[in-house]
Amino acid sequence: MPGKPDIHVVAAGHYAFLAPCSAELAAAVPRICTDTPAGFGRAGFHREFNAAVVKYFGEQLAGGGP
């Protein structure tokens, strides 16, 4: 794709990029459901990140927004 890459750094641990955990999954595998740093909002991050990805691809591939 043309243009300079737009790089963003997220101050969160590796597992924060997984979808938010259900209560059952958090109880079964807390390691992948506990975010670092404490207080990182995984659900909010994914809402914003997913919307930005959809917008980006809509603009780059379809010539407009979603």
DAFENLIN-V447413 format. One line per field, one symbol per residue. phi: phi as a letter, one per 30 degrees, with the letter a starting at -180 (. if undefined). psi: psi as a letter, one per 20 degrees, with the letter a starting at -180 (. if undefined). burial: b if it has 16 or more other C-alpha atoms within 10 Angstrom, else e. Layout:
BEGIN
phi->???
psi->???
burial->???
END
This chain:
BEGIN
phi->.djddccbccdadeddddeeddddddddbdecccdbdejdcdddededdddddddeddddcciadd
psi->qrrpqoppppmrrgihiqqqqrhghhhhmhhiioqprpipngggghggggghgggghgghhijaa.
burial->eeeeeeeeeeebeeebeeebbeeeeeeeeeebbbbeeeeeebeebbeeeeeeeeebeeeeeeeeee
END
